[in-house]
């Protein structure tokens, strides 16, 4: 049942993004994915299954995870200047994956 609720929340977020992208304030659709919907779920699960210390570690790692997202946005902005949108999105996702892998690699070495 919990999985169905999580899927419904995800579907509602996608629906909200779709609706907002059709309004005059379409740019707000870029803010919606940053609402901590999935972070709330992840933090609740970590806290209840692993405890508060694990939650605090997860929170700090989450703060560092802003870097791959920023690099995704920066590279997408750059690539849309000279690529088709599909290629630009693919290249930006690659940049996110590379920077997320690097973050995980560094984090696991330091912790």
N, CA, C and O atoms as CSV, one atom per row, in Angstrom:
chain,resi,resn,atom,element,x,y,z
A,1,UNK,N,N,0.823,-1.200,0.000
A,1,UNK,CA,C,0.000,0.000,0.000
A,1,UNK,C,C,0.866,1.263,0.000
A,1,UNK,O,O,0.550,2.240,-0.679
A,2,UNK,N,N,1.955,1.234,0.764
A,2,UNK,CA,C,2.836,2.403,0.833
A,2,UNK,C,C,3.433,2.706,-0.533
A,2,UNK,O,O,3.623,3.871,-0.882
A,3,UNK,N,N,3.733,1.666,-1.310
A,3,UNK,CA,C,4.285,1.857,-2.648
A,3,UNK,C,C,3.274,2.548,-3.557
A,3,UNK,O,O,3.651,3.377,-4.385
A,4,UNK,N,N,2.012,2.217,-3.412
A,4,UNK,CA,C,0.951,2.849,-4.212
A,4,UNK,C,C,0.838,4.327,-3.854
A,4,UNK,O,O,0.653,5.168,-4.734
A,5,UNK,N,N,0.945,4.639,-2.588
A,5,UNK,CA,C,0.872,6.043,-2.149
A,5,UNK,C,C,2.051,6.830,-2.714
A,5,UNK,O,O,1.882,7.957,-3.180
A,6,UNK,N,N,3.248,6.237,-2.672
A,6,UNK,CA,C,4.435,6.905,-3.219
A,6,UNK,C,C,4.286,7.130,-4.718
A,6,UNK,O,O,4.645,8.192,-5.228
A,7,UNK,N,N,3.760,6.141,-5.420
A,7,UNK,CA,C,3.549,6.280,-6.868
A,7,UNK,C,C,2.512,7.360,-7.158
A,7,UNK,O,O,2.659,8.118,-8.117
A,8,UNK,N,N,1.479,7.435,-6.349
A,8,UNK,CA,C,0.443,8.464,-6.538
A,8,UNK,C,C,1.009,9.861,-6.311
A,8,UNK,O,O,0.668,10.795,-7.038
A,9,UNK,N,N,1.858,10.008,-5.321
A,9,UNK,CA,C,2.506,11.304,-5.069
A,9,UNK,C,C,3.358,11.699,-6.263
A,9,UNK,O,O,3.318,12.848,-6.704
A,10,UNK,N,N,4.127,10.754,-6.788
A,10,UNK,CA,C,4.950,11.025,-7.968
A,10,UNK,C,C,4.104,11.428,-9.166
A,10,UNK,O,O,4.455,12.351,-9.900
A,11,UNK,N,N,2.995,10.736,-9.360
A,11,UNK,CA,C,2.103,11.067,-10.474
A,11,UNK,C,C,1.505,12.459,-10.303
A,11,UNK,O,O,1.363,13.196,-11.278
A,12,UNK,N,N,1.157,12.821,-9.080
A,12,UNK,CA,C,0.622,14.165,-8.831
A,12,UNK,C,C,1.652,15.249,-9.123
A,12,UNK,O,O,1.315,16.310,-9.648
A,13,UNK,N,N,2.896,14.978,-8.783
A,13,UNK,CA,C,3.964,15.945,-9.069
A,13,UNK,C,C,4.112,16.137,-10.576
A,13,UNK,O,O,4.226,17.267,-11.053
A,14,UNK,N,N,4.111,15.039,-11.320
A,14,UNK,CA,C,4.225,15.127,-12.782
A,14,UNK,C,C,3.026,15.882,-13.361
A,14,UNK,O,O,3.192,16.703,-14.263
A,15,UNK,N,N,1.846,15.617,-12.861
A,15,UNK,CA,C,0.651,16.321,-13.315
A,15,UNK,C,C,0.749,17.814,-13.031
A,15,UNK,O,O,0.406,18.632,-13.884
A,16,UNK,N,N,1.212,18.170,-11.848
A,16,UNK,CA,C,1.371,19.578,-11.489
A,16,UNK,C,C,2.378,20.272,-12.396
A,16,UNK,O,O,2.159,21.409,-12.812
A,17,UNK,N,N,3.479,19.596,-12.705
A,17,UNK,CA,C,4.473,20.165,-13.614
A,17,UNK,C,C,3.855,20.400,-14.986
A,17,UNK,O,O,4.055,21.454,-15.589
A,18,UNK,N,N,3.108,19.426,-15.477
A,18,UNK,CA,C,2.448,19.560,-16.774
A,18,UNK,C,C,1.463,20.714,-16.809
A,18,UNK,O,O,1.408,21.461,-17.785
A,19,UNK,N,N,0.691,20.859,-15.754
A,19,UNK,CA,C,-0.279,21.954,-15.692
A,19,UNK,C,C,0.416,23.314,-15.619
A,19,UNK,O,O,0.025,24.249,-16.317
A,20,UNK,N,N,1.431,23.422,-14.788
A,20,UNK,CA,C,2.136,24.696,-14.643
A,20,UNK,C,C,2.883,25.098,-15.916
A,20,UNK,O,O,3.019,26.286,-16.206
A,21,UNK,N,N,3.358,24.127,-16.665
A,21,UNK,CA,C,4.094,24.453,-17.887
A,21,UNK,C,C,3.204,25.088,-18.948
A,21,UNK,O,O,3.706,25.674,-19.907
A,22,UNK,N,N,1.895,24.977,-18.786
A,22,UNK,CA,C,0.955,25.561,-19.747
A,22,UNK,C,C,0.440,26.935,-19.324
A,22,UNK,O,O,-0.366,27.538,-20.033
A,23,UNK,N,N,0.894,27.431,-18.183
A,23,UNK,CA,C,0.429,28.728,-17.695
A,23,UNK,C,C,1.393,29.828,-18.120
A,23,UNK,O,O,2.463,29.562,-18.667
A,24,UNK,N,N,0.990,31.078,-17.855
A,24,UNK,CA,C,1.887,32.196,-18.169
A,24,UNK,C,C,3.118,32.196,-17.266
A,24,UNK,O,O,4.134,32.806,-17.599
A,25,UNK,N,N,3.030,31.516,-16.128
A,25,UNK,CA,C,4.163,31.368,-15.209
A,25,UNK,C,C,4.805,29.996,-15.382
A,25,UNK,O,O,5.081,29.307,-14.400
A,26,UNK,N,N,5.040,29.602,-16.631
A,26,UNK,CA,C,5.571,28.280,-16.973
A,26,UNK,C,C,6.880,27.956,-16.256
A,26,UNK,O,O,7.162,26.787,-15.993
A,27,UNK,N,N,7.676,28.963,-15.940
A,27,UNK,CA,C,8.979,28.756,-15.302
A,27,UNK,C,C,8.858,28.151,-13.915
A,27,UNK,O,O,9.814,27.558,-13.416
A,28,UNK,N,N,7.705,28.289,-13.285
A,28,UNK,CA,C,7.489,27.703,-11.955
A,28,UNK,C,C,7.547,26.174,-12.046
A,28,UNK,O,O,7.822,25.505,-11.050
A,29,UNK,N,N,7.290,25.623,-13.230
A,29,UNK,CA,C,7.387,24.169,-13.415
A,29,UNK,C,C,8.797,23.679,-13.084
A,29,UNK,O,O,8.966,22.522,-12.701
A,30,UNK,N,N,9.805,24.531,-13.225
A,30,UNK,CA,C,11.180,24.174,-12.868
A,30,UNK,C,C,11.416,24.154,-11.365
A,30,UNK,O,O,12.398,23.575,-10.900
A,31,UNK,N,N,10.534,24.775,-10.607
A,31,UNK,CA,C,10.662,24.788,-9.147
A,31,UNK,C,C,10.034,23.548,-8.515
A,31,UNK,O,O,10.492,23.081,-7.473
A,32,UNK,N,N,9.005,23.024,-9.132
A,32,UNK,CA,C,8.255,21.896,-8.562
A,32,UNK,C,C,9.141,20.671,-8.301
A,32,UNK,O,O,9.019,20.063,-7.237
A,33,UNK,N,N,10.034,20.283,-9.238
A,33,UNK,CA,C,10.865,19.106,-8.923
A,33,UNK,C,C,11.767,19.307,-7.705
A,33,UNK,O,O,12.269,18.338,-7.135
A,34,UNK,N,N,11.970,20.546,-7.313
A,34,UNK,CA,C,12.815,20.813,-6.157
A,34,UNK,C,C,12.042,20.737,-4.841
A,34,UNK,O,O,12.640,20.772,-3.765
A,35,UNK,N,N,10.700,20.633,-4.927
A,35,UNK,CA,C,9.940,20.415,-3.691
A,35,UNK,C,C,10.363,19.056,-3.153
A,35,UNK,O,O,10.464,18.095,-3.915
A,36,UNK,N,N,10.609,18.963,-1.869
A,36,UNK,CA,C,11.213,17.734,-1.334
A,36,UNK,C,C,10.260,16.548,-1.183
A,36,UNK,O,O,10.277,15.866,-0.158
A,37,UNK,N,N,9.433,16.302,-2.192
A,37,UNK,CA,C,8.484,15.187,-2.143
A,37,UNK,C,C,9.203,13.872,-1.865
A,37,UNK,O,O,8.896,13.177,-0.897
A,38,UNK,N,N,10.153,13.542,-2.717
A,38,UNK,CA,C,10.839,12.268,-2.570
A,38,UNK,C,C,11.850,12.315,-1.428
A,38,UNK,O,O,12.138,11.290,-0.811
A,39,UNK,N,N,12.382,13.481,-1.148
A,39,UNK,CA,C,13.290,13.614,-0.006
A,39,UNK,C,C,12.530,13.341,1.297
A,39,UNK,O,O,13.062,12.700,2.203
A,40,UNK,N,N,11.303,13.821,1.389
A,40,UNK,CA,C,10.497,13.553,2.582
A,40,UNK,C,C,10.319,12.055,2.786
A,40,UNK,O,O,10.462,11.546,3.897
A,41,UNK,N,N,10.006,11.358,1.698
A,41,UNK,CA,C,9.825,9.906,1.774
A,41,UNK,C,C,11.141,9.232,2.175
A,41,UNK,O,O,11.168,8.387,3.070
A,42,UNK,N,N,12.233,9.618,1.501
A,42,UNK,CA,C,13.534,9.019,1.798
A,42,UNK,C,C,13.955,9.303,3.231
A,42,UNK,O,O,14.446,8.409,3.920
A,43,UNK,N,N,13.770,10.528,3.685
A,43,UNK,CA,C,14.182,10.891,5.043
A,43,UNK,C,C,13.356,10.143,6.081
A,43,UNK,O,O,13.887,9.702,7.101
A,44,UNK,N,N,12.078,10.002,5.828
A,44,UNK,CA,C,11.226,9.247,6.759
A,44,UNK,C,C,11.676,7.790,6.835
A,44,UNK,O,O,11.787,7.224,7.922
A,45,UNK,N,N,11.934,7.186,5.668
A,45,UNK,CA,C,12.346,5.784,5.644
A,45,UNK,C,C,13.689,5.601,6.340
A,45,UNK,O,O,13.849,4.683,7.144
A,46,UNK,N,N,14.660,6.469,6.037
A,46,UNK,CA,C,15.981,6.354,6.680
A,46,UNK,C,C,15.852,6.527,8.188
A,46,UNK,O,O,16.444,5.766,8.953
A,47,UNK,N,N,15.085,7.517,8.618
A,47,UNK,CA,C,14.942,7.776,10.060
A,47,UNK,C,C,14.281,6.608,10.778
A,47,UNK,O,O,14.704,6.235,11.872
A,48,UNK,N,N,13.253,6.030,10.179
A,48,UNK,CA,C,12.549,4.944,10.865
A,48,UNK,C,C,13.297,3.619,10.779
A,48,UNK,O,O,13.172,2.780,11.671
A,49,UNK,N,N,14.072,3.422,9.720
A,49,UNK,CA,C,14.775,2.152,9.570
A,49,UNK,C,C,16.205,2.177,10.090
A,49,UNK,O,O,16.723,1.146,10.519
A,50,UNK,N,N,16.851,3.339,10.059
A,50,UNK,CA,C,18.266,3.411,10.428
A,50,UNK,C,C,18.546,4.337,11.613
A,50,UNK,O,O,19.620,4.259,12.208
A,51,UNK,N,N,17.611,5.202,11.961
A,51,UNK,CA,C,17.805,6.088,13.102
A,51,UNK,C,C,18.187,7.507,12.704
A,51,UNK,O,O,18.422,7.812,11.535
A,52,UNK,N,N,18.241,8.358,13.719
A,52,UNK,CA,C,18.459,9.789,13.509
A,52,UNK,C,C,19.872,10.085,13.004
A,52,UNK,O,O,20.051,10.980,12.179
A,53,UNK,N,N,20.866,9.357,13.479
A,53,UNK,CA,C,22.237,9.618,13.010
A,53,UNK,C,C,22.369,9.337,11.517
A,53,UNK,O,O,23.022,10.091,10.796
A,54,UNK,N,N,21.753,8.256,11.056
A,54,UNK,CA,C,21.773,7.958,9.618
A,54,UNK,C,C,21.009,9.032,8.850
A,54,UNK,O,O,21.402,9.408,7.746
A,55,UNK,N,N,19.928,9.521,9.430
A,55,UNK,CA,C,19.171,10.603,8.794
A,55,UNK,C,C,20.033,11.843,8.671
A,55,UNK,O,O,20.041,12.494,7.626
A,56,UNK,N,N,20.755,12.175,9.720
A,56,UNK,CA,C,21.613,13.370,9.687
A,56,UNK,C,C,22.708,13.228,8.627
A,56,UNK,O,O,23.035,14.199,7.945
A,57,UNK,N,N,23.267,12.044,8.484
A,57,UNK,CA,C,24.266,11.802,7.433
A,57,UNK,C,C,23.623,11.943,6.059
A,57,UNK,O,O,24.212,12.532,5.152
A,58,UNK,N,N,22.424,11.407,5.906
A,58,UNK,CA,C,21.686,11.512,4.644
A,58,UNK,C,C,21.406,12.975,4.305
A,58,UNK,O,O,21.483,13.369,3.141
A,59,UNK,N,N,21.088,13.762,5.295
A,59,UNK,CA,C,20.815,15.187,5.083
A,59,UNK,C,C,22.066,15.904,4.584
A,59,UNK,O,O,21.996,16.690,3.640
A,60,UNK,N,N,23.203,15.637,5.211
A,60,UNK,CA,C,24.452,16.280,4.774
A,60,UNK,C,C,24.794,15.859,3.349
A,60,UNK,O,O,25.190,16.693,2.535
A,61,UNK,N,N,24.644,14.571,3.042
A,61,UNK,CA,C,24.889,14.112,1.681
A,61,UNK,C,C,23.928,14.798,0.709
A,61,UNK,O,O,24.316,15.153,-0.403
A,62,UNK,N,N,22.685,14.981,1.128
A,62,UNK,CA,C,21.709,15.686,0.299
A,62,UNK,C,C,22.116,17.119,0.010
A,62,UNK,O,O,21.861,17.633,-1.079
A,63,UNK,N,N,22.744,17.763,0.975
A,63,UNK,CA,C,23.230,19.124,0.740
A,63,UNK,C,C,24.307,19.132,-0.337
A,63,UNK,O,O,24.334,20.021,-1.189
A,64,UNK,N,N,25.191,18.146,-0.299
A,64,UNK,CA,C,26.235,18.054,-1.321
A,64,UNK,C,C,25.645,17.676,-2.686
A,64,UNK,O,O,26.225,17.995,-3.724
A,65,UNK,N,N,24.499,16.998,-2.680
A,65,UNK,CA,C,23.902,16.561,-3.949
A,65,UNK,C,C,23.341,17.724,-4.764
A,65,UNK,O,O,22.921,17.542,-5.906
A,66,UNK,N,N,23.337,18.895,-4.185
A,66,UNK,CA,C,22.931,20.083,-4.941
A,66,UNK,C,C,23.928,20.357,-6.063
A,66,UNK,O,O,23.563,20.926,-7.092
A,67,UNK,N,N,25.173,19.959,-5.873
A,67,UNK,CA,C,26.210,20.215,-6.882
A,67,UNK,C,C,25.905,19.521,-8.209
A,67,UNK,O,O,25.958,20.183,-9.245
A,68,UNK,N,N,25.586,18.214,-8.233
A,68,UNK,CA,C,25.245,17.599,-9.528
A,68,UNK,C,C,24.020,18.241,-10.185
A,68,UNK,O,O,23.970,18.378,-11.408
A,69,UNK,N,N,23.038,18.632,-9.378
A,69,UNK,CA,C,21.859,19.275,-9.965
A,69,UNK,C,C,22.229,20.624,-10.573
A,69,UNK,O,O,21.763,20.967,-11.660
A,70,UNK,N,N,23.049,21.375,-9.885
A,70,UNK,CA,C,23.502,22.655,-10.424
A,70,UNK,C,C,24.268,22.443,-11.728
A,70,UNK,O,O,24.066,23.179,-12.694
A,71,UNK,N,N,25.147,21.439,-11.758
A,71,UNK,CA,C,25.906,21.158,-12.981
A,71,UNK,C,C,24.990,20.699,-14.110
A,71,UNK,O,O,25.247,20.999,-15.276
A,72,UNK,N,N,23.929,19.978,-13.777
A,72,UNK,CA,C,22.919,19.611,-14.782
A,72,UNK,C,C,22.304,20.868,-15.391
A,72,UNK,O,O,22.229,21.004,-16.612
A,73,UNK,N,N,21.866,21.780,-14.533
A,73,UNK,CA,C,21.237,23.007,-15.024
A,73,UNK,C,C,22.213,23.860,-15.821
A,73,UNK,O,O,21.862,24.380,-16.881
A,74,UNK,N,N,23.421,24.005,-15.326
A,74,UNK,CA,C,24.426,24.795,-16.016
A,74,UNK,C,C,24.749,24.201,-17.389
A,74,UNK,O,O,24.817,24.929,-18.379
A,75,UNK,N,N,24.946,22.889,-17.449
A,75,UNK,CA,C,25.267,22.254,-18.731
A,75,UNK,C,C,24.067,22.290,-19.672
A,75,UNK,O,O,24.240,22.449,-20.880
A,76,UNK,N,N,22.863,22.145,-19.145
A,76,UNK,CA,C,21.678,22.231,-20.007
A,76,UNK,C,C,21.542,23.629,-20.596
A,76,UNK,O,O,21.234,23.784,-21.778
A,77,UNK,N,N,21.772,24.638,-19.777
A,77,UNK,CA,C,21.732,26.016,-20.272
A,77,UNK,C,C,22.766,26.193,-21.383
A,77,UNK,O,O,22.471,26.778,-22.425
A,78,UNK,N,N,23.967,25.688,-21.158
A,78,UNK,CA,C,25.039,25.801,-22.144
A,78,UNK,C,C,24.694,25.033,-23.428
A,78,UNK,O,O,24.791,25.589,-24.523
A,79,UNK,N,N,24.300,23.783,-23.303
A,79,UNK,CA,C,24.055,22.943,-24.472
A,79,UNK,C,C,22.862,23.405,-25.307
A,79,UNK,O,O,22.847,23.210,-26.523
A,80,UNK,N,N,21.862,24.015,-24.668
A,80,UNK,CA,C,20.713,24.483,-25.459
A,80,UNK,C,C,21.070,25.655,-26.360
A,80,UNK,O,O,20.289,26.030,-27.235
A,81,UNK,N,N,22.238,26.230,-26.151
A,81,UNK,CA,C,22.681,27.309,-27.027
A,81,UNK,C,C,23.059,26.848,-28.418
A,81,UNK,O,O,23.053,27.647,-29.355
A,82,UNK,N,N,23.391,25.564,-28.573
A,82,UNK,CA,C,23.827,25.099,-29.892
A,82,UNK,C,C,23.386,23.675,-30.230
A,82,UNK,O,O,23.760,23.160,-31.283
A,83,UNK,N,N,22.606,23.029,-29.373
A,83,UNK,CA,C,22.125,21.669,-29.638
A,83,UNK,C,C,20.608,21.650,-29.676
A,83,UNK,O,O,19.948,22.531,-29.125
A,84,UNK,N,N,20.068,20.638,-30.330
A,84,UNK,CA,C,18.627,20.387,-30.231
A,84,UNK,C,C,18.308,19.994,-28.796
A,84,UNK,O,O,19.160,19.481,-28.070
A,85,UNK,N,N,17.079,20.242,-28.410
A,85,UNK,CA,C,16.699,20.045,-27.011
A,85,UNK,C,C,16.942,18.610,-26.541
A,85,UNK,O,O,17.459,18.403,-25.443
A,86,UNK,N,N,16.581,17.629,-27.350
A,86,UNK,CA,C,16.774,16.234,-26.938
A,86,UNK,C,C,18.230,15.898,-26.670
A,86,UNK,O,O,18.554,15.242,-25.680
A,87,UNK,N,N,19.117,16.360,-27.570
A,87,UNK,CA,C,20.545,16.121,-27.368
A,87,UNK,C,C,21.075,16.892,-26.164
A,87,UNK,O,O,21.901,16.387,-25.403
A,88,UNK,N,N,20.592,18.115,-26.002
A,88,UNK,CA,C,21.026,18.925,-24.860
A,88,UNK,C,C,20.604,18.271,-23.543
A,88,UNK,O,O,21.383,18.226,-22.591
A,89,UNK,N,N,19.375,17.767,-23.491
A,89,UNK,CA,C,18.916,17.086,-22.282
A,89,UNK,C,C,19.748,15.836,-22.007
A,89,UNK,O,O,20.116,15.566,-20.864
A,90,UNK,N,N,20.039,15.082,-23.056
A,90,UNK,CA,C,20.858,13.875,-22.882
A,90,UNK,C,C,22.252,14.224,-22.379
A,90,UNK,O,O,22.767,13.573,-21.470
A,91,UNK,N,N,22.855,15.235,-22.957
A,91,UNK,CA,C,24.193,15.648,-22.531
A,91,UNK,C,C,24.170,16.161,-21.090
A,91,UNK,O,O,25.092,15.890,-20.321
A,92,UNK,N,N,23.128,16.897,-20.727
A,92,UNK,CA,C,23.025,17.419,-19.362
A,92,UNK,C,C,22.825,16.282,-18.360
A,92,UNK,O,O,23.379,16.316,-17.261
A,93,UNK,N,N,22.040,15.284,-18.736
A,93,UNK,CA,C,21.856,14.123,-17.860
A,93,UNK,C,C,23.183,13.381,-17.696
A,93,UNK,O,O,23.504,12.909,-16.605
A,94,UNK,N,N,23.948,13.281,-18.778
A,94,UNK,CA,C,25.272,12.669,-18.681
A,94,UNK,C,C,26.143,13.450,-17.692
A,94,UNK,O,O,26.844,12.853,-16.875
A,95,UNK,N,N,26.097,14.775,-17.767
A,95,UNK,CA,C,26.873,15.608,-16.824
A,95,UNK,C,C,26.416,15.365,-15.392
A,95,UNK,O,O,27.235,15.295,-14.475
A,96,UNK,N,N,25.092,15.236,-15.200
A,96,UNK,CA,C,24.572,14.956,-13.865
A,96,UNK,C,C,25.085,13.603,-13.390
A,96,UNK,O,O,25.554,13.482,-12.258
A,97,UNK,N,N,24.999,12.579,-14.250
A,97,UNK,CA,C,25.441,11.233,-13.865
A,97,UNK,C,C,26.923,11.218,-13.506
A,97,UNK,O,O,27.326,10.615,-12.511
A,98,UNK,N,N,27.716,11.881,-14.317
A,98,UNK,CA,C,29.151,11.931,-14.058
A,98,UNK,C,C,29.458,12.628,-12.740
A,98,UNK,O,O,30.261,12.138,-11.947
A,99,UNK,N,N,28.821,13.769,-12.508
A,99,UNK,CA,C,29.082,14.505,-11.271
A,99,UNK,C,C,28.493,13.781,-10.054
A,99,UNK,O,O,29.067,13.841,-8.967
A,100,UNK,N,N,27.354,13.098,-10.226
A,100,UNK,CA,C,26.781,12.324,-9.116
A,100,UNK,C,C,27.687,11.144,-8.782
A,100,UNK,O,O,27.895,10.835,-7.609
A,101,UNK,N,N,28.232,10.478,-9.814
A,101,UNK,CA,C,29.160,9.379,-9.575
A,101,UNK,C,C,30.391,9.885,-8.830
A,101,UNK,O,O,30.858,9.251,-7.884
A,102,UNK,N,N,30.908,11.025,-9.260
A,102,UNK,CA,C,32.082,11.599,-8.610
A,102,UNK,C,C,31.785,11.942,-7.149
A,102,UNK,O,O,32.608,11.693,-6.269
A,103,UNK,N,N,30.618,12.508,-6.900
A,103,UNK,CA,C,30.219,12.830,-5.535
A,103,UNK,C,C,30.152,11.566,-4.677
A,103,UNK,O,O,30.668,11.542,-3.560
A,104,UNK,N,N,29.520,10.526,-5.196
A,104,UNK,CA,C,29.412,9.270,-4.446
A,104,UNK,C,C,30.792,8.674,-4.202
A,104,UNK,O,O,31.078,8.192,-3.107
A,105,UNK,N,N,31.636,8.707,-5.210
A,105,UNK,CA,C,32.997,8.176,-5.078
A,105,UNK,C,C,33.765,8.914,-3.981
A,105,UNK,O,O,34.369,8.284,-3.113
A,106,UNK,N,N,33.740,10.230,-4.019
A,106,UNK,CA,C,34.454,11.035,-3.023
A,106,UNK,C,C,33.839,10.824,-1.628
A,106,UNK,O,O,34.561,10.653,-0.646
A,107,UNK,N,N,32.508,10.837,-1.555
A,107,UNK,CA,C,31.822,10.666,-0.271
A,107,UNK,C,C,32.192,9.322,0.357
A,107,UNK,O,O,32.482,9.248,1.551
A,108,UNK,N,N,32.181,8.270,-0.448
A,108,UNK,CA,C,32.473,6.940,0.109
A,108,UNK,C,C,33.925,6.825,0.559
A,108,UNK,O,O,34.229,6.044,1.460
A,109,UNK,N,N,34.815,7.582,-0.046
A,109,UNK,CA,C,36.230,7.576,0.383
A,109,UNK,C,C,36.409,8.337,1.699
A,109,UNK,O,O,37.244,7.974,2.527
A,110,UNK,N,N,35.618,9.396,1.880
A,110,UNK,CA,C,35.778,10.233,3.075
A,110,UNK,C,C,34.962,9.737,4.276
A,110,UNK,O,O,35.273,10.066,5.421
A,111,UNK,N,N,33.940,8.961,4.012
A,111,UNK,CA,C,33.094,8.496,5.127
A,111,UNK,C,C,33.176,7.013,5.219
A,111,UNK,O,O,32.542,6.413,6.087
